[in-house]
Amino acid sequence: MLKNFTTQEKKIFWGCAICYMLAYVGRFNLAPALSGITETFALTAAQSGLIQTMLAAVYAVGQVVNGILADRVNCRRHITMGLIGTAVCNLLVGCASSYTQVLVLWALNGAFQSMLWTPVVRIMADWYEGEKRGRVTYYMCFTFIIGHFLAWAISGSMKSLANWRFAFWVPAAVMAANAVLAYTLLRDRREARAAEGTAPAETIARMPIRDMMFKTGLWAVLIGCVFTGIARDGVMTWAPSLIDSRAGTSLGSVTSSLIIPVLNLFGVLLARRLMNKANGAIRPALDKLMSAAAVVALVLAVFNGGSVYVFAVLLGMLCSLMYASSNLQNVMLPMAYAYTGRVSLVAGLCDCMIYLGMSLVAVLSGGLLQAFGQWAVYLSWAAAALLSLLMMHAAEKARKA
């Protein structure tokens, strides 16, 4: 898998992959525990959605801030501090005695989680070039899927076997161990060059932000990322609760929910195949993925009854298609902006916009669910996928102008 990589390059890759994968355990553990929190504090669907909204909103802002900081800080220390902070937040959420405490602590968790992705992108951009960079960014897509799977498996199992508080206490322990792992494995390229006594790599001149936004079509990409976040995270946030409504709160329901992260793997593999057919072009792959996602969402809107497992597979198909789309936008696309000298900022902006969409969908889906029922939620996801597709075309047109 990492043929022709040096020992240090392999160590850096595995450090980035494992640490970011495990970070998901302390961020996406809310969804399986949400029904338990709702019952404990007697919350409405909109109030439950607001918990995730707070994390997403704070995380989105943090991504921009940390995208700017990533070129100025020691990435290893920055990532370690973020992991320690998210460990503490998870521990305290498990001890919370009120809805307000959960809301504030989960928002704070979003701030600490936002300290992770942009430094990881900078580490990969600094350590790898050319074909190696393309391979490591593709392999990183799998860490997101495994991370989601682990988050739901740990959180869902703890909620079913014990109670929802253990769905935060166990991830807190994982985050603490992950902080030690990150500090041990990761190393800034600039720090490594200084230790070796070699000259620093040449710094790429930074393109003016205005030119980057308008001459490359980045403005349209970012708007498209918002709609991608609405469709992708709508499924990821609400799928366990929607499955619970059909299967009841049981280990069987947890099993159904875990179908979704598994199917995400096929979405990433499909994206890679579509890109290979398009000679590495990202946007033709996005066209096909988002069009298919809109169709599946429409099928869900007219899907009546049936097995909970069939229902879970349909949700999984939708999520896998949008998940693959978001990976292309959030991982592969920023690396294509390395020539601007602002790869960390682009990565932060793309992730910010996806999470902005996530912050909107958490309340939007809850409101639609209460007012109209599930069919309206699925239609909103179909519309979001199509709008994201349109914005990708607008970005391509701006780039060629």
VEXTOR-183729 format. One record per residue (C-alpha): residue number from 1; x, y, z. Coordinates in Angstrom, 3 decimals, always signed. Layout:
<sites>
[site NUM [X Y Z]]
...
</sites>
This chain:
<sites>
[site 1 [+0.000 +0.000 +0.000]]
[site 2 [+2.858 +2.390 +0.824]]
[site 3 [+5.394 +0.986 -1.601]]
[site 4 [+8.424 +3.243 -2.191]]
[site 5 [+7.662 +5.258 +0.969]]
[site 6 [+10.492 +5.812 +3.430]]
[site 7 [+10.174 +4.542 +6.994]]
[site 8 [+9.565 +8.077 +8.244]]
[site 9 [+6.929 +8.719 +5.575]]
[site 10 [+5.110 +5.539 +6.561]]
[site 11 [+5.227 +6.523 +10.229]]
[site 12 [+3.799 +9.961 +9.453]]
[site 13 [+0.997 +8.502 +7.346]]
[site 14 [-0.025 +5.975 +9.977]]
[site 15 [+0.173 +8.677 +12.628]]
[site 16 [-2.180 +10.941 +10.647]]
[site 17 [-4.526 +8.106 +9.706]]
[site 18 [-4.864 +6.443 +13.115]]
[site 19 [-5.055 +9.655 +15.131]]
[site 20 [-7.690 +11.281 +12.927]]
[site 21 [-9.664 +8.038 +12.676]]
[site 22 [-9.825 +7.700 +16.467]]
[site 23 [-10.752 +11.386 +16.826]]
[site 24 [-14.132 +10.511 +15.272]]
[site 25 [-14.892 +8.353 +18.309]]
[site 26 [-15.107 +11.552 +20.366]]
[site 27 [-17.127 +13.536 +17.813]]
[site 28 [-19.683 +11.247 +16.173]]
[site 29 [-20.591 +9.348 +19.321]]
[site 30 [-23.542 +11.702 +19.886]]
[site 31 [-25.880 +10.214 +17.255]]
[site 32 [-26.385 +6.747 +18.840]]
[site 33 [-26.706 +8.322 +22.302]]
[site 34 [-29.117 +11.055 +21.196]]
[site 35 [-32.336 +9.171 +21.933]]
[site 36 [-31.107 +8.445 +25.474]]
[site 37 [-30.246 +12.114 +26.060]]
[site 38 [-33.629 +13.134 +24.649]]
[site 39 [-35.437 +10.803 +27.033]]
[site 40 [-33.362 +11.769 +30.092]]
[site 41 [-33.888 +15.517 +29.697]]
[site 42 [-37.365 +15.326 +28.038]]
[site 43 [-36.245 +17.149 +24.867]]
[site 44 [-38.091 +17.933 +21.666]]
[site 45 [-36.670 +16.857 +18.296]]
[site 46 [-35.558 +20.443 +17.641]]
[site 47 [-33.775 +20.642 +21.016]]
[site 48 [-32.017 +17.353 +20.323]]
[site 49 [-30.904 +18.647 +16.934]]
[site 50 [-29.560 +21.815 +18.522]]
[site 51 [-26.920 +19.805 +20.410]]
[site 52 [-25.326 +18.740 +17.141]]
[site 53 [-25.925 +22.202 +15.683]]
[site 54 [-23.806 +23.768 +18.416]]
[site 55 [-20.889 +21.412 +17.753]]
[site 56 [-21.155 +21.907 +14.002]]
[site 57 [-21.345 +25.712 +14.196]]
[site 58 [-18.376 +26.029 +16.547]]
[site 59 [-16.427 +23.431 +14.567]]
[site 60 [-17.113 +25.292 +11.317]]
[site 61 [-15.750 +28.572 +12.679]]
[site 62 [-12.821 +26.735 +14.251]]
[site 63 [-11.897 +25.192 +10.907]]
[site 64 [-11.343 +28.650 +9.380]]
[site 65 [-9.346 +29.846 +12.396]]
[site 66 [-7.219 +26.709 +12.493]]
[site 67 [-6.837 +26.769 +8.712]]
[site 68 [-5.106 +30.126 +9.125]]
[site 69 [-3.089 +28.969 +12.152]]
[site 70 [-1.952 +25.676 +10.618]]
[site 71 [+0.912 +27.298 +8.715]]
[site 72 [+2.179 +29.049 +11.847]]
[site 73 [+1.948 +26.464 +14.652]]
[site 74 [+3.692 +23.245 +15.600]]
[site 75 [+1.163 +20.767 +14.198]]
[site 76 [+2.061 +17.902 +16.538]]
[site 77 [+1.469 +19.988 +19.668]]
[site 78 [-1.656 +21.580 +18.186]]
[site 79 [-3.233 +18.189 +17.441]]
[site 80 [-2.294 +16.803 +20.860]]
[site 81 [-3.892 +19.764 +22.648]]
[site 82 [-7.069 +19.308 +20.629]]
[site 83 [-7.304 +15.630 +21.549]]
[site 84 [-6.783 +16.320 +25.251]]
[site 85 [-9.536 +18.950 +25.128]]
[site 86 [-12.021 +16.647 +23.414]]
[site 87 [-11.261 +13.918 +25.972]]
[site 88 [-12.172 +16.274 +28.822]]
[site 89 [-15.363 +17.434 +27.062]]
[site 90 [-16.567 +13.867 +26.488]]
[site 91 [-15.870 +12.973 +30.106]]
[site 92 [-17.895 +15.939 +31.360]]
[site 93 [-20.818 +15.374 +28.956]]
[site 94 [-21.152 +11.900 +30.461]]
[site 95 [-21.444 +13.548 +33.892]]
[site 96 [-23.870 +16.301 +32.789]]
[site 97 [-26.972 +16.873 +34.911]]
[site 98 [-28.835 +19.223 +32.567]]
[site 99 [-29.535 +19.875 +28.905]]
[site 100 [-27.699 +23.213 +29.101]]
[site 101 [-24.517 +21.513 +30.322]]
[site 102 [-24.651 +19.032 +27.445]]
[site 103 [-25.205 +21.871 +24.960]]
[site 104 [-22.281 +23.986 +26.187]]
[site 105 [-19.844 +21.089 +26.591]]
[site 106 [-20.631 +19.656 +23.154]]
[site 107 [-20.081 +23.081 +21.588]]
[site 108 [-16.709 +23.259 +23.364]]
[site 109 [-15.936 +19.810 +22.009]]
[site 110 [-16.457 +21.249 +18.532]]
[site 111 [-13.764 +23.862 +19.222]]
[site 112 [-11.219 +21.237 +20.265]]
[site 113 [-12.123 +18.918 +17.379]]
[site 114 [-11.557 +21.778 +14.920]]
[site 115 [-7.883 +21.797 +15.938]]
[site 116 [-7.241 +18.455 +14.211]]
[site 117 [-7.986 +18.364 +10.484]]
[site 118 [-6.138 +21.382 +9.044]]
[site 119 [-2.828 +20.532 +10.807]]
[site 120 [-3.180 +16.976 +9.484]]
[site 121 [-3.620 +18.353 +5.954]]
[site 122 [-0.548 +20.549 +6.345]]
[site 123 [+1.526 +17.625 +7.604]]
[site 124 [+0.515 +15.553 +4.562]]
[site 125 [+1.100 +18.444 +2.141]]
[site 126 [+4.571 +19.062 +3.647]]
[site 127 [+5.694 +15.426 +3.755]]
[site 128 [+4.349 +14.138 +0.407]]
[site 129 [+4.419 +15.281 -3.195]]
[site 130 [+3.066 +14.100 -6.526]]
[site 131 [+1.864 +10.502 -6.702]]
[site 132 [+2.614 +9.877 -3.013]]
[site 133 [+0.395 +12.790 -2.009]]
[site 134 [-2.441 +11.439 -4.139]]
[site 135 [-2.168 +8.016 -2.535]]
[site 136 [-2.114 +9.201 +1.073]]
[site 137 [-5.070 +11.560 +0.560]]
[site 138 [-7.074 +8.696 -0.967]]
[site 139 [-6.164 +6.339 +1.878]]
[site 140 [-7.216 +8.996 +4.392]]
[site 141 [-10.784 +8.680 +3.073]]
[site 142 [-10.964 +5.204 +4.598]]
[site 143 [-10.049 +6.523 +8.032]]
[site 144 [-13.231 +8.618 +8.054]]
[site 145 [-15.359 +5.537 +7.394]]
[site 146 [-13.608 +3.422 +10.002]]
[site 147 [-13.818 +6.319 +12.448]]
[site 148 [-17.577 +6.624 +11.947]]
[site 149 [-17.951 +2.873 +12.350]]
[site 150 [-15.955 +2.852 +15.576]]
[site 151 [-17.853 +5.869 +16.940]]
[site 152 [-21.230 +4.287 +16.311]]
[site 153 [-20.124 +0.812 +17.407]]
[site 154 [-18.666 +2.024 +20.715]]
[site 155 [-21.339 +4.598 +21.467]]
[site 156 [-24.260 +2.420 +20.371]]
[site 157 [-23.003 -0.614 +22.273]]
[site 158 [-22.383 +1.377 +25.456]]
[site 159 [-25.855 +2.902 +25.269]]
[site 160 [-27.493 -0.505 +24.751]]
[site 161 [-25.428 -2.466 +27.269]]
[site 162 [-25.176 +0.238 +29.952]]
[site 163 [-26.607 +3.742 +29.351]]
[site 164 [-25.956 +6.806 +27.213]]
[site 165 [-23.411 +8.262 +29.671]]
[site 166 [-20.977 +5.428 +28.915]]
[site 167 [-21.247 +6.449 +25.244]]
[site 168 [-19.171 +9.492 +26.273]]
[site 169 [-17.020 +8.096 +29.082]]
[site 170 [-15.481 +5.334 +26.970]]
[site 171 [-14.676 +7.723 +24.053]]
[site 172 [-13.076 +10.079 +26.612]]
[site 173 [-10.599 +7.319 +27.478]]
[site 174 [-9.974 +6.664 +23.768]]
[site 175 [-9.263 +10.368 +23.183]]
[site 176 [-6.759 +10.482 +26.044]]
[site 177 [-4.875 +7.497 +24.620]]
[site 178 [-5.069 +9.059 +21.155]]
[site 179 [-3.377 +12.235 +22.420]]
[site 180 [-0.393 +10.183 +23.573]]
[site 181 [-0.318 +8.360 +20.234]]
[site 182 [-0.415 +11.611 +18.237]]
[site 183 [+2.465 +13.158 +20.145]]
[site 184 [+4.495 +9.969 +19.700]]
[site 185 [+3.939 +9.355 +15.973]]
[site 186 [+3.480 +12.757 +14.367]]
[site 187 [+6.256 +15.162 +13.461]]
[site 188 [+6.273 +18.436 +11.558]]
[site 189 [+8.308 +18.342 +8.357]]
[site 190 [+9.959 +21.630 +9.292]]
[site 191 [+10.778 +20.259 +12.734]]
[site 192 [+12.277 +17.133 +11.145]]
[site 193 [+14.422 +19.185 +8.747]]
[site 194 [+15.731 +21.268 +11.628]]
[site 195 [+16.670 +18.108 +13.546]]
[site 196 [+18.409 +16.702 +10.464]]
[site 197 [+20.262 +19.980 +9.883]]
[site 198 [+18.926 +20.225 +6.323]]
[site 199 [+17.660 +23.340 +4.604]]
[site 200 [+13.924 +24.066 +4.814]]
[site 201 [+11.821 +23.399 +1.751]]
[site 202 [+11.051 +26.337 -0.488]]
[site 203 [+7.930 +28.197 +0.548]]
[site 204 [+5.243 +28.471 -2.131]]
[site 205 [+4.098 +32.037 -2.735]]
[site 206 [+0.582 +32.504 -1.378]]
[site 207 [-2.063 +33.449 -3.901]]
[site 208 [-4.162 +36.462 -2.822]]
[site 209 [-7.371 +35.217 -1.224]]
[site 210 [-9.565 +37.237 -3.599]]
[site 211 [-7.894 +35.651 -6.637]]
[site 212 [-8.137 +32.197 -5.081]]
[site 213 [-11.854 +32.636 -4.429]]
[site 214 [-12.904 +33.980 -7.818]]
[site 215 [-10.286 +32.921 -10.390]]
[site 216 [-10.324 +29.272 -9.304]]
[site 217 [-14.082 +29.006 -8.665]]
[site 218 [-13.495 +28.230 -5.003]]
[site 219 [-16.500 +30.373 -3.969]]
[site 220 [-18.870 +27.981 -5.759]]
[site 221 [-17.096 +24.923 -4.358]]
[site 222 [-17.642 +26.250 -0.841]]
[site 223 [-21.361 +26.854 -1.396]]
[site 224 [-21.609 +23.337 -2.816]]
[site 225 [-19.939 +22.020 +0.332]]
[site 226 [-22.767 +23.517 +2.422]]
[site 227 [-25.365 +21.512 +0.489]]
[site 228 [-23.181 +18.416 +0.669]]
[site 229 [-23.091 +18.786 +4.443]]
[site 230 [-26.891 +19.021 +4.570]]
[site 231 [-27.361 +15.777 +2.634]]
[site 232 [-24.476 +13.809 +4.170]]
[site 233 [-24.826 +14.777 +7.797]]
[site 234 [-28.591 +14.673 +7.682]]
[site 235 [-28.265 +10.926 +7.242]]
[site 236 [-25.384 +10.540 +9.694]]
[site 237 [-27.145 +12.525 +12.433]]
[site 238 [-30.683 +11.200 +12.125]]
[site 239 [-30.267 +7.649 +10.778]]
[site 240 [-29.930 +5.943 +14.202]]
[site 241 [-33.051 +7.714 +15.532]]
[site 242 [-34.993 +6.945 +12.347]]
[site 243 [-33.992 +3.283 +12.615]]
[site 244 [-34.876 +3.272 +16.323]]
[site 245 [-38.382 +4.448 +15.407]]
[site 246 [-38.821 +1.294 +13.336]]
[site 247 [-36.787 -1.270 +15.284]]
[site 248 [-37.024 +0.027 +18.840]]
[site 249 [-33.995 +0.738 +21.043]]
[site 250 [-32.145 -2.572 +21.003]]
[site 251 [-28.881 -4.112 +19.943]]
[site 252 [-30.659 -5.082 +16.711]]
[site 253 [-31.188 -1.387 +16.023]]
[site 254 [-27.479 -0.745 +16.654]]
[site 255 [-26.639 -3.494 +14.154]]
[site 256 [-28.917 -1.870 +11.553]]
[site 257 [-27.254 +1.496 +12.138]]
[site 258 [-23.804 +0.013 +11.607]]
[site 259 [-24.790 -1.030 +8.079]]
[site 260 [-24.434 +2.622 +7.085]]
[site 261 [-20.728 +3.121 +7.903]]
[site 262 [-19.931 -0.211 +6.235]]
[site 263 [-21.657 +0.878 +3.027]]
[site 264 [-19.663 +4.128 +3.101]]
[site 265 [-16.648 +2.009 +2.165]]
[site 266 [-18.257 +1.148 -1.164]]
[site 267 [-18.922 +4.832 -1.807]]
[site 268 [-15.207 +5.654 -1.455]]
[site 269 [-14.225 +2.738 -3.719]]
[site 270 [-16.814 +3.847 -6.280]]
[site 271 [-15.473 +7.413 -6.184]]
[site 272 [-11.958 +6.149 -6.866]]
[site 273 [-13.193 +4.063 -9.805]]
[site 274 [-15.099 +7.017 -11.269]]
[site 275 [-12.024 +9.242 -10.915]]
[site 276 [-9.838 +6.655 -12.647]]
[site 277 [-12.286 +6.554 -15.561]]
[site 278 [-12.122 +10.365 -15.739]]
[site 279 [-8.286 +10.325 -15.676]]
[site 280 [-8.171 +11.638 -12.124]]
[site 281 [-10.713 +14.445 -12.630]]
[site 282 [-12.810 +15.096 -9.524]]
[site 283 [-15.862 +16.925 -10.872]]
[site 284 [-17.131 +14.210 -13.321]]
[site 285 [-17.071 +11.780 -10.388]]
[site 286 [-19.046 +14.252 -8.279]]
[site 287 [-21.663 +14.550 -11.040]]
[site 288 [-22.421 +10.837 -10.952]]
[site 289 [-22.259 +10.439 -7.172]]
[site 290 [-24.595 +13.333 -6.383]]
[site 291 [-27.095 +12.456 -9.112]]
[site 292 [-27.345 +8.918 -7.753]]
[site 293 [-27.720 +10.267 -4.202]]
[site 294 [-30.681 +12.437 -5.241]]
[site 295 [-32.387 +9.411 -6.793]]
[site 296 [-31.933 +7.290 -3.647]]
[site 297 [-33.299 +10.120 -1.468]]
[site 298 [-36.399 +10.276 -3.670]]
[site 299 [-36.835 +6.498 -3.329]]
[site 300 [-36.671 +6.894 +0.450]]
[site 301 [-39.375 +9.575 +0.288]]
[site 302 [-41.838 +7.056 -1.197]]
[site 303 [-40.547 +4.020 +0.741]]
[site 304 [-43.361 +2.634 +2.922]]
[site 305 [-42.841 +0.111 +5.710]]
[site 306 [-40.756 -2.970 +5.040]]
[site 307 [-37.858 -4.481 +6.899]]
[site 308 [-35.770 -2.214 +9.101]]
[site 309 [-32.704 -3.722 +7.437]]
[site 310 [-33.919 -2.727 +3.948]]
[site 311 [-34.609 +0.749 +5.315]]
[site 312 [-31.097 +0.878 +6.808]]
[site 313 [-29.532 -0.244 +3.508]]
[site 314 [-31.345 +2.530 +1.617]]
[site 315 [-30.102 +5.078 +4.143]]
[site 316 [-26.651 +3.548 +3.809]]
[site 317 [-26.700 +3.847 +0.019]]
[site 318 [-27.603 +7.531 +0.285]]
[site 319 [-24.991 +8.190 +2.927]]
[site 320 [-22.255 +6.307 +1.046]]
[site 321 [-22.851 +8.362 -2.108]]
[site 322 [-22.833 +11.688 -0.256]]
[site 323 [-19.972 +10.575 +1.962]]
[site 324 [-17.865 +9.802 -1.083]]
[site 325 [-18.797 +13.211 -2.530]]
[site 326 [-17.796 +15.005 +0.664]]
[site 327 [-14.481 +13.139 +0.755]]
[site 328 [-13.679 +14.353 -2.746]]
[site 329 [-14.559 +17.913 -1.739]]
[site 330 [-12.928 +17.827 +1.672]]
[site 331 [-9.779 +15.754 +1.057]]
[site 332 [-8.881 +15.468 -2.614]]
[site 333 [-9.969 +18.954 -3.706]]
[site 334 [-7.912 +20.951 -1.137]]
[site 335 [-4.748 +19.134 -2.214]]
[site 336 [-5.426 +20.360 -5.754]]
[site 337 [-5.011 +23.899 -4.342]]
[site 338 [-1.490 +23.241 -3.048]]
[site 339 [-0.124 +25.514 -5.806]]
[site 340 [-1.868 +28.494 -4.153]]
[site 341 [+0.241 +28.112 -1.012]]
[site 342 [-2.957 +27.984 +1.042]]
[site 343 [-3.789 +24.290 +1.202]]
[site 344 [-4.562 +24.404 +4.948]]
[site 345 [-6.907 +27.353 +4.510]]
[site 346 [-8.728 +25.673 +1.600]]
[site 347 [-9.073 +22.475 +3.637]]
[site 348 [-10.391 +24.480 +6.579]]
[site 349 [-12.865 +26.407 +4.433]]
[site 350 [-14.218 +23.263 +2.728]]
[site 351 [-14.626 +21.479 +6.051]]
[site 352 [-16.161 +24.628 +7.549]]
[site 353 [-18.793 +24.821 +4.827]]
[site 354 [-19.646 +21.127 +5.134]]
[site 355 [-20.135 +21.594 +8.856]]
[site 356 [-22.133 +24.745 +8.262]]
[site 357 [-24.485 +22.524 +6.270]]
[site 358 [-24.418 +20.057 +9.147]]
[site 359 [-25.361 +22.805 +11.617]]
[site 360 [-28.317 +23.756 +9.415]]
[site 361 [-29.578 +20.229 +8.857]]
[site 362 [-29.587 +19.273 +12.537]]
[site 363 [-32.420 +21.728 +13.288]]
[site 364 [-33.895 +21.703 +9.756]]
[site 365 [-34.401 +17.925 +9.728]]
[site 366 [-35.782 +17.958 +13.264]]
[site 367 [-38.281 +20.657 +12.320]]
[site 368 [-39.334 +18.912 +9.101]]
[site 369 [-39.645 +15.608 +10.940]]
[site 370 [-41.956 +17.132 +13.534]]
[site 371 [-44.040 +19.175 +11.085]]
[site 372 [-44.413 +16.882 +8.070]]
[site 373 [-42.857 +13.492 +8.748]]
[site 374 [-39.946 +11.543 +7.319]]
[site 375 [-40.800 +12.027 +3.637]]
[site 376 [-40.101 +15.777 +3.876]]
[site 377 [-36.657 +15.106 +5.366]]
[site 378 [-35.734 +12.809 +2.488]]
[site 379 [-36.907 +15.356 -0.094]]
[site 380 [-34.722 +18.012 +1.538]]
[site 381 [-31.702 +15.688 +1.185]]
[site 382 [-32.479 +15.113 -2.517]]
[site 383 [-32.705 +18.870 -3.107]]
[site 384 [-29.409 +19.455 -1.268]]
[site 385 [-27.587 +16.870 -3.407]]
[site 386 [-28.832 +18.483 -6.632]]
[site 387 [-27.928 +21.998 -5.472]]
[site 388 [-24.413 +20.855 -4.558]]
[site 389 [-24.098 +19.366 -8.026]]
[site 390 [-25.128 +22.658 -9.630]]
[site 391 [-22.540 +24.584 -7.611]]
[site 392 [-19.755 +22.227 -8.727]]
[site 393 [-20.681 +23.053 -12.322]]
[site 394 [-20.626 +26.774 -11.500]]
[site 395 [-17.129 +26.336 -10.015]]
[site 396 [-15.889 +24.618 -13.151]]
[site 397 [-17.323 +27.387 -15.321]]
[site 398 [-15.642 +30.080 -13.171]]
[site 399 [-12.319 +28.269 -13.333]]
[site 400 [-12.391 +28.100 -17.145]]
[site 401 [-13.515 +31.730 -17.577]]
</sites>
